[in-house]
Amino acid sequence: MSTATAPTSTGQVLADLLPASRVRDVALVVGGAVLTGVAAQIAVPVPGSPVPVTGQTFAALLVGTALGAGRGFFALALYALAGVVGVPWFAEGGSGAGMVSFGYVLGLLLASTAVGALARRGADRSVLRTAGTMLLGEAIIYAVGVPYLAYAAGMSASAAVAAGLTPFLIGDAVKAALAMGLLPTAWKLLDRR
């Protein structure tokens, strides 16, 4: 069965519907890194927090879901490595590993991989499954980012939660809702072709 005739078969992610080649995979990885870097520039400072609200978490989760675990991992690894060596595309034009918010970048890498693995199992095909996938991805980002913030900024665990988790929950719910609309809709549109 070809990908053109069965776009919704499990075992595929959206990127698999493009003609397969190494050039495609490299372009998708580079494109995923660039998308995440551009989305990170959509940043709104949060009073009392060294971490802004950004579009990078949404982009990283979409990259992982659309590209799958392997390409999602490499896209976010490229994003992280380029930022560490000086490309100013972390939140608010930052770069380097010394930022107190760098733990979130590491969390993005793991989350992109996890949601990509779930998408390959069809977790991006329905609204409810996409919601669960995005919430898991967000939880992974916080599981790495908040402890790193506490360590790097010399905060207590409760202060890190208050500064690096609580102010972002509403925005994350909005991002999850966007993904819940985008991903299943993309599959439905492709199914109609």
Backbone as a printed PyTorch tensor [residue, N CA C, xyz], in Angstrom:
tensor([[[ 0.8490, -1.1650,  0.0000],
         [ 0.0000,  0.0000,  0.0000],
         [ 0.8990,  1.2330,  0.0000]],

        [[ 0.6790,  2.1440, -0.8880],
         [ 1.5380,  3.3350, -0.9740],
         [ 1.0420,  4.4120, -0.0400]],

        [[ 1.9420,  5.3510,  0.2870],
         [ 1.5540,  6.4440,  1.1740],
         [ 0.5350,  7.3550,  0.5230]],

        [[ 0.5200,  7.4320, -0.7880],
         [-0.4340,  8.3030, -1.4770],
         [-1.8540,  7.7720, -1.3670]],

        [[-2.0260,  6.4450, -1.2620],
         [-3.3690,  5.8930, -1.2040],
         [-3.8530,  5.6770,  0.2190]],

        [[-2.9600,  5.6890,  1.1970],
         [-3.3780,  5.4580,  2.5750],
         [-2.7120,  6.4440,  3.5170]],

        [[-3.0430,  7.7390,  3.4030],
         [-2.3560,  8.7220,  4.2130],
         [-2.5990,  8.5830,  5.7030]],

        [[-3.6370,  7.8760,  6.1100],
         [-3.9040,  7.7970,  7.5340],
         [-3.4670,  6.4890,  8.1630]],

        [[-2.6910,  5.6730,  7.4680],
         [-2.2560,  4.4340,  8.0960],
         [-1.2990,  4.7510,  9.2360]],

        [[-1.4530,  3.9900, 10.3280],
         [-0.5510,  4.2260, 11.4400],
         [ 0.8380,  3.7790, 11.0280]],

        [[ 1.8180,  4.2820, 11.7310],
         [ 3.1950,  4.0290, 11.3460],
         [ 3.7610,  5.1610, 10.5150]],

        [[ 2.9020,  6.1110, 10.1430],
         [ 3.3350,  7.2700,  9.3590],
         [ 3.1130,  8.5470, 10.1480]],

        [[ 3.9420,  9.5260,  9.8470],
         [ 3.7240, 10.8880, 10.3090],
         [ 3.5120, 11.7390,  9.0670]],

        [[ 3.1160, 12.9650,  9.2580],
         [ 2.8130, 13.8260,  8.1070],
         [ 3.9830, 13.9210,  7.1290]],

        [[ 5.1960, 14.0160,  7.6280],
         [ 6.3680, 14.1500,  6.7490],
         [ 6.5610, 12.9360,  5.8630]],

        [[ 6.0850, 11.7820,  6.2840],
         [ 6.2440, 10.5690,  5.4790],
         [ 5.4150, 10.6110,  4.1980]],

        [[ 4.4960, 11.5360,  4.1020],
         [ 3.6670, 11.6390,  2.9050],
         [ 4.3910, 12.3380,  1.7620]],

        [[ 5.5330, 12.9470,  2.0490],
         [ 6.3660, 13.5530,  1.0110],
         [ 7.2400, 12.4660,  0.3880]],

        [[ 7.6240, 12.6250, -0.8730],
         [ 8.4950, 11.6170, -1.4960],
         [ 9.7820, 11.4220, -0.6910]],

        [[10.1070, 10.1780, -0.4230],
         [11.2430,  9.8450,  0.4380],
         [12.5790, 10.0920, -0.2460]],

        [[13.4830, 10.7380,  0.4730],
         [14.8670, 10.9080,  0.0330],
         [15.6640, 11.4830,  1.1920]],

        [[16.9560, 11.3640,  1.0920],
         [17.8210, 11.9680,  2.1160],
         [17.7270, 13.4870,  2.0660]],

        [[17.5780, 14.0300,  0.8740],
         [17.4370, 15.4790,  0.7320],
         [16.1880, 15.9420,  1.4700]],

        [[15.0940, 15.1960,  1.3170],
         [13.8590, 15.5290,  2.0350],
         [14.1040, 15.5320,  3.5310]],

        [[14.7510, 14.4930,  4.0370],
         [14.9650, 14.3950,  5.4690],
         [15.8500, 15.5240,  5.9940]],

        [[16.9170, 15.8440,  5.2620],
         [17.7860, 16.9490,  5.6760],
         [17.0070, 18.2700,  5.6540]],

        [[16.2360, 18.4900,  4.6000],
         [15.4420, 19.7200,  4.5050],
         [14.4310, 19.8050,  5.6390]],

        [[13.7960, 18.6960,  5.9930],
         [12.8280, 18.7040,  7.0860],
         [13.4950, 18.9850,  8.4290]],

        [[14.6540, 18.3960,  8.6490],
         [15.3850, 18.6210,  9.9030],
         [15.8110, 20.0900, 10.0060]],

        [[16.4120, 20.6130,  8.9530],
         [16.8480, 22.0170,  8.9670],
         [15.6250, 22.9340,  9.0850]],

        [[14.5810, 22.6290,  8.3400],
         [13.3600, 23.4270,  8.4130],
         [12.7360, 23.4030,  9.7950]],

        [[12.7530, 22.2390, 10.4510],
         [12.2210, 22.1450, 11.8140],
         [13.0190, 22.9740, 12.7970]],

        [[14.3480, 22.9650, 12.6490],
         [15.2040, 23.7820, 13.5160],
         [14.9400, 25.2660, 13.2850]],

        [[14.8560, 25.6660, 12.0190],
         [14.6180, 27.0740, 11.6920],
         [13.2390, 27.5200, 12.1870]],

        [[12.2220, 26.6880, 11.9790],
         [10.8790, 27.0260, 12.4660],
         [10.8910, 27.2450, 13.9710]],

        [[11.5720, 26.3830, 14.6900],
         [11.6460, 26.5280, 16.1490],
         [12.3800, 27.8080, 16.5240]],

        [[13.4780, 28.1000, 15.8190],
         [14.2220, 29.3310, 16.0960],
         [13.4220, 30.5900, 15.8040]],

        [[12.6780, 30.5650, 14.7210],
         [11.8350, 31.7270, 14.3800],
         [10.7090, 31.8670, 15.3990]],

        [[10.0900, 30.7470, 15.7630],
         [ 8.9850, 30.7880, 16.7310],
         [ 9.4580, 31.2500, 18.1080]],

        [[10.7190, 30.9780, 18.4350],
         [11.2600, 31.4180, 19.7210],
         [11.3290, 32.9390, 19.8150]],

        [[11.3490, 33.6110, 18.6640],
         [11.4140, 35.0760, 18.6760],
         [10.0600, 35.7030, 18.9980]],

        [[ 9.0080, 34.8980, 18.9520],
         [ 7.7000, 35.3530, 19.4340],
         [ 7.7560, 35.1720, 20.9390]],

        [[ 8.1530, 36.2070, 21.6390],
         [ 8.3960, 36.1060, 23.0780],
         [ 7.7310, 37.2580, 23.8200]],

        [[ 7.0580, 36.9010, 24.8940],
         [ 6.4020, 37.8900, 25.7470],
         [ 6.9590, 37.7140, 27.1540]],

        [[ 7.6120, 38.7490, 27.6850],
         [ 8.1620, 38.6310, 29.0400],
         [ 7.0520, 38.3790, 30.0710]],

        [[ 7.3860, 37.5990, 31.0740],
         [ 6.4650, 37.3110, 32.1640],
         [ 6.9960, 38.0130, 33.4100]],

        [[ 6.2190, 38.9220, 33.9820],
         [ 6.6950, 39.6230, 35.1930],
         [ 7.0730, 38.6370, 36.2990]],

        [[ 8.2520, 38.8130, 36.8540],
         [ 8.7240, 37.9600, 37.9350],
         [ 9.3450, 36.6560, 37.4910]],

        [[ 9.4720, 36.4520, 36.1850],
         [10.0560, 35.2130, 35.6870],
         [11.1700, 35.5200, 34.6890]],

        [[12.2750, 34.7810, 34.7720],
         [13.3330, 34.9640, 33.7710],
         [13.0270, 34.2280, 32.4600]],

        [[11.8810, 33.5590, 32.4060],
         [11.4960, 32.7680, 31.2380],
         [10.2890, 33.4350, 30.5710]],

        [[10.3930, 33.8030, 29.2890],
         [ 9.2570, 34.4100, 28.6020],
         [ 8.3080, 33.3510, 28.0300]],

        [[ 7.1030, 33.7730, 27.7240],
         [ 6.1820, 32.9490, 26.9480],
         [ 6.6560, 33.0530, 25.5070]],

        [[ 6.8360, 31.9040, 24.8430],
         [ 7.3300, 31.9210, 23.4650],
         [ 6.5120, 30.9890, 22.5800]],

        [[ 6.7730, 31.0870, 21.2980],
         [ 6.1840, 30.1630, 20.3420],
         [ 7.0510, 28.9310, 20.1370]],

        [[ 8.2200, 28.8660, 20.7830],
         [ 9.1450, 27.7690, 20.5020],
         [ 8.6180, 26.4280, 21.0040]],

        [[ 7.8900, 26.4080, 22.1100],
         [ 7.3630, 25.1260, 22.5790],
         [ 6.3360, 24.5790, 21.5970]],

        [[ 5.4740, 25.4370, 21.1050],
         [ 4.4670, 25.0210, 20.1220],
         [ 5.1510, 24.5000, 18.8610]],

        [[ 6.1500, 25.2310, 18.3840],
         [ 6.8730, 24.8190, 17.1780],
         [ 7.5720, 23.4810, 17.3890]],

        [[ 8.2320, 23.3120, 18.5220],
         [ 8.9690, 22.0690, 18.7750],
         [ 8.0270, 20.8670, 18.8310]],

        [[ 6.8640, 21.0450, 19.4410],
         [ 5.9100, 19.9390, 19.5180],
         [ 5.3210, 19.6320, 18.1440]],

        [[ 5.0620, 20.6700, 17.3570],
         [ 4.5830, 20.4280, 15.9970],
         [ 5.6530, 19.7560, 15.1380]],

        [[ 6.8920, 20.1910, 15.2920],
         [ 7.9970, 19.5950, 14.5400],
         [ 8.1000, 18.1050, 14.8730]],

        [[ 8.0930, 17.7790, 16.1420],
         [ 8.1850, 16.3810, 16.5350],
         [ 7.0260, 15.5600, 16.0110]],

        [[ 5.8300, 16.0990, 16.1220],
         [ 4.6420, 15.3740, 15.6840],
         [ 4.6290, 15.1960, 14.1720]],

        [[ 4.9600, 16.2310, 13.4400],
         [ 4.9100, 16.1680, 11.9730],
         [ 6.0710, 15.3780, 11.3820]],

        [[ 7.2410, 15.4290, 12.0150],
         [ 8.4230, 14.7750, 11.4520],
         [ 8.6750, 13.3760, 11.9940]],

        [[ 8.1350, 13.0750, 13.1500],
         [ 8.4100, 11.7930, 13.7890],
         [ 9.5860, 11.9110, 14.7480]],

        [[ 9.7880, 10.8610, 15.5290],
         [10.7870, 10.9010, 16.5980],
         [12.2010, 11.1610, 16.1020]],

        [[12.6420, 10.4540, 15.0810],
         [14.0240, 10.5990, 14.6130],
         [14.3160, 11.9700, 14.0420]],

        [[13.5230, 12.3690, 13.0510],
         [13.7550, 13.6850, 12.4460],
         [13.4600, 14.8000, 13.4380]],

        [[12.4550, 14.6050, 14.3030],
         [12.1610, 15.6090, 15.3290],
         [13.3290, 15.7850, 16.2770]],

        [[13.9270, 14.6620, 16.6930],
         [15.0960, 14.7280, 17.5620],
         [16.2260, 15.4970, 16.8840]],

        [[16.5290, 15.1420, 15.6340],
         [17.6340, 15.8090, 14.9410],
         [17.3500, 17.2880, 14.6960]],

        [[16.1010, 17.6360, 14.4140],
         [15.7500, 19.0440, 14.2140],
         [15.9860, 19.8440, 15.4930]],

        [[15.5410, 19.3150, 16.6230],
         [15.7170, 20.0400, 17.8790],
         [17.1540, 19.9640, 18.3730]],

        [[17.8740, 18.8970, 18.0360],
         [19.3000, 18.8400, 18.3720],
         [20.0610, 19.8990, 17.5820]],

        [[19.7280, 20.0530, 16.3060],
         [20.3500, 21.0980, 15.4900],
         [20.0280, 22.4740, 16.0500]],

        [[18.7710, 22.6820, 16.4120],
         [18.3580, 23.9550, 17.0260],
         [19.1840, 24.2300, 18.2850]],

        [[19.2890, 23.2310, 19.1660],
         [20.0190, 23.4100, 20.4230],
         [21.5060, 23.6440, 20.1720]],

        [[22.1250, 22.8270, 19.3220],
         [23.5650, 22.9720, 19.0740],
         [23.9000, 24.3000, 18.4030]],

        [[23.0900, 24.6960, 17.4380],
         [23.3470, 25.9810, 16.7790],
         [23.2080, 27.1300, 17.7710]],

        [[22.2200, 27.0450, 18.6450],
         [22.0530, 28.0810, 19.6680],
         [23.2010, 28.1100, 20.6560]],

        [[23.7020, 26.9500, 21.0270],
         [24.8230, 26.8820, 21.9670],
         [26.0770, 27.5130, 21.3670]],

        [[26.3080, 27.3040, 20.0540],
         [27.5200, 27.8640, 19.4430],
         [27.3600, 29.3170, 19.0110]],

        [[26.2020, 29.9070, 19.2400],
         [26.0830, 31.3440, 19.0180],
         [24.9820, 31.8430, 18.1080]],

        [[24.2460, 30.9660, 17.4510],
         [23.1320, 31.4530, 16.6260],
         [22.0980, 32.0500, 17.5840]],

        [[21.7550, 33.3300, 17.4220],
         [20.8630, 33.9940, 18.3890],
         [19.3870, 33.6910, 18.1400]],

        [[19.0120, 32.4150, 18.2890],
         [17.6270, 32.0720, 17.9940],
         [16.9200, 31.3770, 19.1400]],

        [[17.5190, 31.4170, 20.3350],
         [16.7540, 31.0220, 21.5040],
         [15.8060, 32.1780, 21.8270]],

        [[14.9750, 32.0070, 22.8130],
         [13.9890, 33.0310, 23.1730],
         [14.6490, 34.3950, 23.3200]],

        [[13.9930, 35.3850, 22.7570],
         [14.4370, 36.7850, 22.8140],
         [15.8290, 36.9920, 22.2230]],

        [[16.1920, 36.2020, 21.2140],
         [17.4730, 36.3670, 20.5430],
         [18.6630, 35.8770, 21.3360]],

        [[18.4250, 35.0430, 22.3360],
         [19.5160, 34.5350, 23.1600],
         [20.2560, 33.3920, 22.4970]],

        [[21.4180, 33.0870, 23.0420],
         [22.2030, 31.9360, 22.6000],
         [23.0870, 31.4960, 23.7500]],

        [[23.6780, 30.3290, 23.6100],
         [24.5770, 29.8040, 24.6310],
         [23.8660, 28.8950, 25.6130]],

        [[24.6680, 28.0860, 26.3030],
         [24.1200, 27.1380, 27.2740],
         [24.0550, 27.7150, 28.6730]],

        [[24.5000, 28.9360, 28.8620],
         [24.5380, 29.5220, 30.1940],
         [23.2480, 30.1990, 30.6330]],

        [[22.2590, 30.2280, 29.7860],
         [20.9930, 30.8860, 30.1370],
         [20.2290, 30.0400, 31.1590]],

        [[19.5250, 30.6980, 32.0750],
         [18.7630, 29.9520, 33.0740],
         [17.6080, 29.1760, 32.4390]],

        [[17.2330, 29.5510, 31.2390],
         [16.1370, 28.8620, 30.5590],
         [16.6160, 27.7520, 29.6100]],

        [[17.9070, 27.4350, 29.6270],
         [18.4290, 26.4310, 28.7070],
         [17.8330, 25.0440, 28.9690]],

        [[17.4150, 24.7700, 30.1760],
         [16.7850, 23.4920, 30.4830],
         [15.5310, 23.2580, 29.6580]],

        [[14.8240, 24.3300, 29.3500],
         [13.6360, 24.1920, 28.5090],
         [14.0280, 23.7620, 27.0870]],

        [[15.1570, 24.2470, 26.6090],
         [15.6460, 23.8420, 25.2860],
         [15.9410, 22.3420, 25.2890]],

        [[16.5800, 21.8620, 26.3440],
         [16.8390, 20.4300, 26.4560],
         [15.5240, 19.6500, 26.5490]],

        [[14.5650, 20.1980, 27.2820],
         [13.2530, 19.5680, 27.3800],
         [12.5420, 19.5110, 26.0390]],

        [[12.7280, 20.5540, 25.2170],
         [12.1350, 20.5570, 23.8750],
         [12.6490, 19.3910, 23.0470]],

        [[13.9260, 19.1140, 23.1740],
         [14.5520, 18.0190, 22.4380],
         [13.9010, 16.6860, 22.8060]],

        [[13.7510, 16.4430, 24.0910],
         [13.1350, 15.1910, 24.5420],
         [11.6490, 15.1390, 24.1900]],

        [[10.9600, 16.2500, 24.3560],
         [ 9.5210, 16.2920, 24.0670],
         [ 9.2430, 16.0710, 22.5930]],

        [[10.0460, 16.6830, 21.7400],
         [ 9.8690, 16.5120, 20.2980],
         [10.0100, 15.0420, 19.9150]],

        [[10.9610, 14.3750, 20.5200],
         [11.1820, 12.9530, 20.2530],
         [ 9.9920, 12.1240, 20.7400]],

        [[ 9.5130, 12.4120, 21.9400],
         [ 8.4020, 11.6440, 22.5060],
         [ 7.1090, 11.8290, 21.7130]],

        [[ 6.7720, 13.0750, 21.3750],
         [ 5.5240, 13.2900, 20.6270],
         [ 5.6470, 12.7300, 19.2140]],

        [[ 6.8600, 12.7280, 18.6700],
         [ 7.0710, 12.1220, 17.3530],
         [ 6.8340, 10.6210, 17.3790]],

        [[ 7.2860,  9.9700, 18.4460],
         [ 7.0560,  8.5310, 18.5800],
         [ 5.5620,  8.2420, 18.7310]],

        [[ 4.8710,  9.0620, 19.4820],
         [ 3.4260,  8.8750, 19.6510],
         [ 2.6760,  9.1500, 18.3520]],

        [[ 3.1060, 10.1580, 17.6040],
         [ 2.4510, 10.4690, 16.3290],
         [ 2.5830,  9.3030, 15.3640]],

        [[ 3.7110,  8.6300, 15.3850],
         [ 3.9050,  7.4790, 14.5080],
         [ 2.9210,  6.3610, 14.8610]],

        [[ 2.4000,  6.3980, 16.0750],
         [ 1.3980,  5.4190, 16.5020],
         [-0.0280,  5.9670, 16.3430]],

        [[-0.1640,  7.1000, 15.6560],
         [-1.4800,  7.6540, 15.3650],
         [-2.0160,  8.6290, 16.3970]],

        [[-1.1620,  9.1110, 17.2950],
         [-1.6330,  9.9910, 18.3670],
         [-1.9790, 11.3980, 17.9060]],

        [[-1.7710, 11.7060, 16.6430],
         [-2.1030, 13.0410, 16.1200],
         [-3.3130, 12.9920, 15.2030]],

        [[-4.0700, 11.9130, 15.2270],
         [-5.1790, 11.7290, 14.2830],
         [-6.5230, 12.1890, 14.8270]],

        [[-6.6620, 12.2710, 16.1450],
         [-7.9370, 12.7150, 16.7310],
         [-7.6730, 13.8390, 17.7170]],

        [[-8.7060, 14.5830, 18.0110],
         [-8.5810, 15.7270, 18.9200],
         [-8.1200, 15.2790, 20.3030]],

        [[-8.7580, 14.2690, 20.8590],
         [-8.4120, 13.8430, 22.2190],
         [-7.0030, 13.2550, 22.3020]],

        [[-6.6360, 12.4480, 21.3340],
         [-5.2990, 11.8690, 21.3580],
         [-4.2310, 12.9400, 21.1460]],

        [[-4.5260, 13.9150, 20.2980],
         [-3.5840, 15.0200, 20.0980],
         [-3.4420, 15.8230, 21.3800]],

        [[-4.5400, 16.0470, 22.0790],
         [-4.4860, 16.7780, 23.3540],
         [-3.5760, 16.0580, 24.3390]],

        [[-3.7510, 14.7620, 24.4600],
         [-2.9010, 13.9880, 25.3660],
         [-1.4400, 14.0210, 24.9590]],

        [[-1.1960, 13.9470, 23.6740],
         [ 0.1720, 13.9880, 23.1530],
         [ 0.8330, 15.3250, 23.4710]],

        [[ 0.1100, 16.4150, 23.2310],
         [ 0.6740, 17.7420, 23.4920],
         [ 0.8940, 17.9680, 24.9930]],

        [[-0.0340, 17.5070, 25.8050],
         [ 0.1230, 17.6690, 27.2560],
         [ 1.3190, 16.8690, 27.7720]],

        [[ 1.5190, 15.6810, 27.2340],
         [ 2.6950, 14.9070, 27.6110],
         [ 3.9690, 15.6360, 27.1920]],

        [[ 3.9830, 16.1780, 25.9790],
         [ 5.1430, 16.9350, 25.5180],
         [ 5.4380, 18.1230, 26.4160]],

        [[ 4.4030, 18.8550, 26.7850],
         [ 4.5920, 19.9930, 27.6910],
         [ 5.1240, 19.5400, 29.0420]],

        [[ 4.5980, 18.4280, 29.5550],
         [ 5.0650, 17.9110, 30.8450],
         [ 6.5550, 17.5650, 30.7890]],

        [[ 6.9920, 16.9920, 29.6840],
         [ 8.4090, 16.6560, 29.5320],
         [ 9.2610, 17.9270, 29.5310]],

        [[ 8.7950, 18.9440, 28.8270],
         [ 9.5440, 20.2110, 28.7840],
         [ 9.7020, 20.7800, 30.1950]],

        [[ 8.6250, 20.7850, 30.9610],
         [ 8.6950, 21.3080, 32.3310],
         [ 9.5160, 20.4120, 33.2510]],

        [[ 9.4540, 19.1030, 33.0380],
         [10.1940, 18.1770, 33.8910],
         [11.7000, 18.4080, 33.7930]],

        [[12.1510, 18.9310, 32.6700],
         [13.5720, 19.2570, 32.5070],
         [13.8160, 20.7380, 32.7980]],

        [[12.9500, 21.6060, 32.2730],
         [13.1710, 23.0460, 32.3670],
         [13.0790, 23.6250, 33.7620]],

        [[12.1030, 23.1840, 34.5430],
         [11.9090, 23.7720, 35.8800],
         [13.0500, 23.4110, 36.8300]],

        [[13.4690, 22.1470, 36.9180],
         [14.6230, 21.8590, 37.7910],
         [15.9080, 22.5640, 37.3350]],

        [[16.1000, 22.6630, 36.0130],
         [17.2750, 23.3680, 35.4970],
         [17.2070, 24.8420, 35.9030]],

        [[16.0200, 25.4330, 35.7900],
         [15.8300, 26.8300, 36.2010],
         [16.1670, 26.9970, 37.6780]],

        [[15.6760, 26.0870, 38.5150],
         [15.9540, 26.1670, 39.9500],
         [17.4540, 26.1180, 40.2050]],

        [[18.1350, 25.1900, 39.5430],
         [19.5820, 25.0530, 39.7250],
         [20.3310, 26.2690, 39.1850]],

        [[20.0510, 26.6480, 37.9380],
         [20.8130, 27.7220, 37.2770],
         [20.5590, 29.0880, 37.8980]],

        [[19.3490, 29.3010, 38.4010],
         [19.0170, 30.6070, 38.9760],
         [19.1370, 30.6160, 40.4960]],

        [[19.5100, 29.4850, 41.0800],
         [19.6400, 29.4160, 42.5320],
         [18.3050, 29.5920, 43.2490]],

        [[17.2370, 29.0680, 42.6570],
         [15.8910, 29.1910, 43.2300],
         [15.5310, 27.9210, 43.9980]],

        [[14.6040, 28.0700, 44.9190],
         [14.0290, 26.8860, 45.5510],
         [13.1140, 26.2130, 44.5390]],

        [[12.7480, 24.9740, 44.8130],
         [11.8520, 24.2560, 43.9060],
         [10.5200, 24.9790, 43.7770]],

        [[ 9.9860, 25.4730, 44.8730],
         [ 8.6820, 26.1570, 44.8130],
         [ 8.7910, 27.4790, 44.0490]],

        [[ 9.9060, 28.1770, 44.2060],
         [10.0940, 29.4310, 43.4630],
         [10.2390, 29.1430, 41.9670]],

        [[10.9300, 28.0540, 41.6180],
         [11.0900, 27.6910, 40.2050],
         [ 9.7480, 27.2980, 39.5950]],

        [[ 8.9160, 26.5920, 40.3290],
         [ 7.5790, 26.2450, 39.8420],
         [ 6.7540, 27.5110, 39.6430]],

        [[ 6.8430, 28.4310, 40.6030],
         [ 6.0740, 29.6800, 40.5100],
         [ 6.5440, 30.5530, 39.3530]],

        [[ 7.8380, 30.5390, 39.0540],
         [ 8.3810, 31.3810, 37.9860],
         [ 8.4680, 30.6810, 36.6380]],

        [[ 8.5900, 29.3540, 36.6490],
         [ 8.8570, 28.6430, 35.4050],
         [ 7.8050, 27.6510, 34.9600]],

        [[ 6.7000, 27.5680, 35.7000],
         [ 5.6340, 26.6440, 35.3120],
         [ 4.2610, 27.3090, 35.3950]],

        [[ 3.8940, 27.7630, 36.5530],
         [ 2.5470, 28.2880, 36.7970],
         [ 2.1180, 29.3750, 35.8110]],

        [[ 2.9640, 30.3730, 35.5070],
         [ 2.5050, 31.4390, 34.6010],
         [ 2.2580, 30.9710, 33.1620]],

        [[ 2.6850, 29.7570, 32.8240],
         [ 2.6340, 29.3020, 31.4450],
         [ 1.4920, 28.3210, 31.1540]],

        [[ 0.7740, 27.9250, 32.1820],
         [-0.2400, 26.8870, 32.0080],
         [-1.3720, 27.3050, 31.0760]],

        [[-1.8370, 28.5250, 31.1720],
         [-2.9240, 28.9740, 30.2860],
         [-2.4400, 29.0230, 28.8370]],

        [[-1.2660, 29.5750, 28.6210],
         [-0.7080, 29.6230, 27.2680],
         [-0.4960, 28.2360, 26.6860]],

        [[-0.0870, 27.2990, 27.5250],
         [ 0.1080, 25.9310, 27.0540],
         [-1.2240, 25.2800, 26.6870]],

        [[-2.2640, 25.6170, 27.4200],
         [-3.5920, 25.0950, 27.0700],
         [-4.0250, 25.6280, 25.7070]],

        [[-3.7240, 26.8980, 25.4300],
         [-4.0530, 27.4820, 24.1250],
         [-3.2490, 26.7980, 23.0180]],

        [[-1.9540, 26.5720, 23.2610],
         [-1.1060, 25.8990, 22.2780],
         [-1.6170, 24.4810, 22.0030]],

        [[-2.0050, 23.7780, 23.0650],
         [-2.5400, 22.4210, 22.8930],
         [-3.8300, 22.4560, 22.0800]],

        [[-4.6680, 23.4580, 22.3400],
         [-5.9240, 23.5820, 21.5840],
         [-5.6470, 23.8410, 20.1030]],

        [[-4.6460, 24.6630, 19.8140],
         [-4.2740, 24.9040, 18.4120],
         [-3.8210, 23.6160, 17.7400]],

        [[-2.9760, 22.8710, 18.4290],
         [-2.5000, 21.6030, 17.8740],
         [-3.6540, 20.6240, 17.6950]],

        [[-4.5940, 20.6380, 18.6430],
         [-5.7570, 19.7440, 18.5650],
         [-6.5950, 20.0460, 17.3270]],

        [[-6.5600, 21.2820, 16.8800],
         [-7.2790, 21.6310, 15.6660],
         [-6.4620, 21.3870, 14.4110]],

        [[-5.1830, 21.7190, 14.4540],
         [-4.3370, 21.6340, 13.2610],
         [-4.0280, 20.2120, 12.8020]],

        [[-3.5390, 19.3990, 13.7030],
         [-3.0350, 18.0850, 13.2920],
         [-4.1330, 17.1390, 12.8080]],

        [[-5.2030, 16.9200, 13.5760],
         [-6.2560, 16.0420, 13.0460],
         [-6.8890, 16.5900, 11.7610]],

        [[-6.9930, 17.9130, 11.6630],
         [-7.5440, 18.5140, 10.4430],
         [-6.6390, 18.2320,  9.2480]],

        [[-5.3360, 18.3350,  9.4300],
         [-4.4020, 18.0430,  8.3380],
         [-4.5810, 16.6060,  7.8600]],

        [[-4.7040, 15.6690,  8.7810],
         [-4.9100, 14.2710,  8.3950],
         [-6.2350, 14.0850,  7.6660]],

        [[-7.2850, 14.7530,  8.1380],
         [-8.5930, 14.6190,  7.4800],
         [-8.5510, 15.1800,  6.0620]],

        [[-7.8820, 16.3220,  5.8920],
         [-7.7600, 16.9030,  4.5510],
         [-6.9810, 15.9800,  3.6210]],

        [[-5.9270, 15.3810,  4.1290],
         [-5.1270, 14.4620,  3.3240],
         [-5.9030, 13.1930,  3.0040]],

        [[-6.7640, 12.7940,  3.9030],
         [-7.5830, 11.5990,  3.6930],
         [-8.5820, 11.7940,  2.5530]],

        [[-9.0110, 13.0420,  2.3650],
         [-9.9850, 13.3410,  1.3260],
         [-9.3690, 13.3640, -0.0680]],

        [[-8.0510, 13.4970, -0.1300],
         [-7.3570, 13.5830, -1.4320],
         [-7.3390, 12.2920, -2.0850]]])
